Amino acid sequence: MRKINIQHGLWAIIAVSVLAFTMFSCKPYSKKHVCKNFSIEVFHNFPNTNWAFEEEVLDFSFDIEDTTTLFDISLVLLYDTAVTTLKDIPLSLTLSAPDGMKSFSSSHFLLDTKDNPDIKMVNGKAEATVLVYPGRKFKVPGTHTLTVYRRAEKADNYGFISLSTKVNVAKK
């Protein structure tokens, strides 16, 4: 009969426990570890603070692998209230999945602080946020693209600094 060294047995138990804990608690896209604070932000800066005609259509691409979690997709517009002359900006939106499926929506930015009390001031500039796809579940993992079509009447629109897309886990 062979003697078992207790110290070796203890290390074996610890190693198996750590391995089991890692395998069962760190799944790549489990809500517990990846999605709780999941956030993506994709920026587009406007040269010369001009949301020009050439940038009337903008694409924002982001990768989503989790097909079980609900996400909120928002647009955030940073602009200078002293320069901007528009009161609102109507938008047409297309959300494209990697498998070619598309979802269409429309929204708009209200830029006047009297009409939109949710506008935040950041370093002297205004930040307007609009939730364009609330509680969205992605059916297919991969690269998704949000296409934003600006339907403002003027070709050149000065005072706009940046537009960004934010993808966050939906608030319950």
C-alpha positions as CSV (number, residue, x, y, z in Angstrom):
1,M,0.0,0.0,0.0
2,R,1.3,3.4,-1.0
3,K,1.2,6.5,1.3
4,I,-0.5,9.5,0.0
5,N,1.2,12.8,0.7
6,I,-1.4,15.1,2.2
7,Q,0.3,18.1,0.8
8,H,0.1,16.8,-2.7
9,G,-3.6,15.9,-2.2
10,L,-4.3,19.4,-0.9
11,W,-2.7,21.0,-3.9
12,A,-4.6,18.7,-6.3
13,I,-7.9,19.7,-4.6
14,I,-7.1,23.4,-4.9
15,A,-6.1,23.1,-8.5
16,V,-9.3,21.2,-9.4
17,S,-11.4,23.7,-7.5
18,V,-9.8,26.7,-9.3
19,L,-10.2,25.0,-12.7
20,A,-13.9,24.2,-12.0
21,F,-14.6,27.7,-10.8
22,T,-13.0,29.2,-13.9
23,M,-14.8,26.9,-16.3
24,F,-18.2,27.4,-14.8
25,S,-18.1,31.1,-13.8
26,C,-16.2,32.7,-16.7
27,K,-18.2,31.9,-19.8
28,P,-17.1,34.3,-22.5
29,Y,-20.4,36.2,-22.9
30,S,-22.3,35.4,-19.7
31,K,-24.4,38.3,-18.3
32,K,-22.6,38.0,-15.0
33,H,-19.1,38.8,-16.3
34,V,-19.2,40.5,-19.6
35,C,-22.5,42.3,-20.0
36,K,-23.1,43.8,-16.6
37,N,-21.0,46.9,-17.4
38,F,-20.9,46.4,-21.2
39,S,-20.6,49.6,-23.2
40,I,-19.5,50.5,-26.7
41,E,-19.2,54.0,-28.0
42,V,-18.3,54.8,-31.6
43,F,-17.4,58.5,-32.5
44,H,-17.5,60.6,-35.6
45,N,-16.0,64.1,-35.3
46,F,-17.2,66.8,-37.7
47,P,-14.3,68.7,-39.4
48,N,-14.6,72.5,-38.8
49,T,-17.7,71.8,-36.7
50,N,-19.8,71.4,-39.9
51,W,-22.2,68.5,-40.3
52,A,-21.8,68.9,-44.0
53,F,-23.9,67.5,-46.9
54,E,-21.1,65.0,-47.6
55,E,-21.7,63.5,-44.1
56,E,-25.5,63.4,-44.5
57,V,-25.2,59.6,-44.2
58,L,-23.0,58.2,-41.4
59,D,-22.3,54.5,-40.6
60,F,-21.4,53.3,-37.1
61,S,-20.2,49.7,-36.8
62,F,-19.9,47.7,-33.6
63,D,-19.4,44.1,-32.6
64,I,-22.0,42.2,-30.6
65,E,-21.4,38.6,-29.6
66,D,-24.1,38.2,-26.9
67,T,-27.5,37.2,-28.3
68,T,-29.2,36.8,-25.0
69,T,-29.0,40.3,-23.5
70,L,-31.1,43.3,-24.3
71,F,-29.2,46.4,-25.4
72,D,-30.1,50.1,-25.6
73,I,-28.7,51.9,-28.7
74,S,-28.4,55.7,-28.4
75,L,-27.1,58.6,-30.4
76,V,-25.2,61.4,-28.7
77,L,-24.7,64.8,-30.4
78,L,-22.2,67.3,-29.1
79,Y,-22.7,70.8,-30.4
80,D,-22.2,74.5,-29.7
81,T,-25.4,76.3,-28.9
82,A,-23.9,79.7,-29.8
83,V,-23.3,78.6,-33.4
84,T,-26.1,76.0,-34.1
85,T,-29.2,77.5,-35.7
86,L,-31.3,74.4,-36.0
87,K,-34.0,73.6,-33.4
88,D,-34.2,69.9,-34.3
89,I,-32.7,67.4,-36.6
90,P,-34.9,64.6,-38.1
91,L,-33.1,61.3,-38.6
92,S,-33.8,58.1,-40.5
93,L,-32.0,55.0,-39.1
94,T,-31.2,51.6,-40.4
95,L,-29.7,48.9,-38.2
96,S,-28.1,46.2,-40.3
97,A,-27.1,42.7,-38.9
98,P,-24.3,40.5,-40.2
99,D,-26.8,38.2,-41.9
100,G,-28.2,41.0,-44.0
101,M,-31.4,41.6,-42.0
102,K,-32.3,45.3,-41.5
103,S,-34.4,47.2,-39.1
104,F,-35.7,50.7,-39.9
105,S,-36.6,53.5,-37.5
106,S,-36.9,57.3,-37.3
107,S,-36.1,59.7,-34.6
108,H,-34.9,63.3,-34.1
109,F,-32.7,65.5,-31.9
110,L,-34.4,68.4,-30.1
111,L,-31.6,70.9,-29.8
112,D,-33.3,73.8,-28.0
113,T,-32.8,73.5,-24.2
114,K,-36.4,74.9,-23.7
115,D,-37.8,71.9,-25.7
116,N,-35.4,69.3,-24.3
117,P,-34.6,69.6,-20.6
118,D,-32.4,66.4,-20.9
119,I,-29.6,68.3,-22.7
120,K,-26.5,68.3,-20.6
121,M,-23.8,70.9,-20.7
122,V,-20.3,69.4,-21.1
123,N,-17.3,71.8,-21.0
124,G,-19.4,74.7,-22.4
125,K,-21.0,72.5,-25.2
126,A,-24.4,71.0,-25.3
127,E,-24.9,67.2,-25.4
128,A,-28.2,65.8,-26.7
129,T,-29.0,62.1,-26.4
130,V,-31.7,60.2,-28.1
131,L,-32.5,56.5,-27.5
132,V,-33.1,55.1,-31.0
133,Y,-33.4,51.4,-30.3
134,P,-34.4,50.6,-26.7
135,G,-34.2,47.0,-25.4
136,R,-32.8,45.6,-28.6
137,K,-31.9,41.9,-28.7
138,F,-29.4,41.0,-31.4
139,K,-30.3,37.6,-33.0
140,V,-27.0,37.2,-34.8
141,P,-23.5,37.7,-33.4
142,G,-20.9,39.8,-35.3
143,T,-20.5,43.3,-36.7
144,H,-23.7,45.3,-36.8
145,T,-24.0,48.7,-38.5
146,L,-26.2,51.7,-37.5
147,T,-26.7,54.0,-40.5
148,V,-27.8,57.5,-39.6
149,Y,-29.4,59.6,-42.4
150,R,-29.7,63.3,-41.4
151,R,-32.7,64.9,-43.0
152,A,-32.0,68.6,-42.1
153,E,-33.1,71.1,-44.6
154,K,-29.7,72.9,-44.9
155,A,-26.7,71.3,-46.7
156,D,-24.1,72.7,-44.2
157,N,-24.9,72.8,-40.5
158,Y,-22.3,74.5,-38.4
159,G,-21.7,74.2,-34.6
160,F,-21.7,70.4,-34.5
161,I,-18.7,68.8,-32.9
162,S,-19.4,65.1,-32.9
163,L,-22.0,62.4,-33.2
164,S,-21.5,59.1,-31.4
165,T,-23.4,55.8,-31.1
166,K,-23.6,54.2,-27.6
167,V,-24.5,50.6,-27.1
168,N,-25.2,49.6,-23.4
169,V,-27.0,46.8,-21.6
170,A,-30.6,47.9,-21.4
171,K,-31.8,49.3,-18.1
172,K,-34.5,47.2,-16.5
